[in-house]
């Protein structure tokens, strides 16, 4: 009986963890989508910046 309760608690905790991860990912996706177009470089712009040494590092 105690093992069953422990297993159920672990499953619930795992499900809540999974739900939180999904919620965080959805929020991050929403923030990216809502960002101003000028603030978010296109994929090509990001690649050009990376390979031309203008990636902002250093």
C-alpha positions, 0 to 999 in steps of 0.5 A: 500500500505504501509503495502504491502511494509512493508510486502515485506521488512520483507519477503526479510529481512527474506529470506536474514537472512535465506540465511546467516545462510545457508551460515555460516552453509555450511562454518562451515561444510567445515572447519570441513571437511577440518580439518586435521584428527589428529586435529579432534577427532573421535566421540568415542575419544571425548566421551572417553575424556568426560567420562574419565575426559580429556575433557580439561576443568579445 
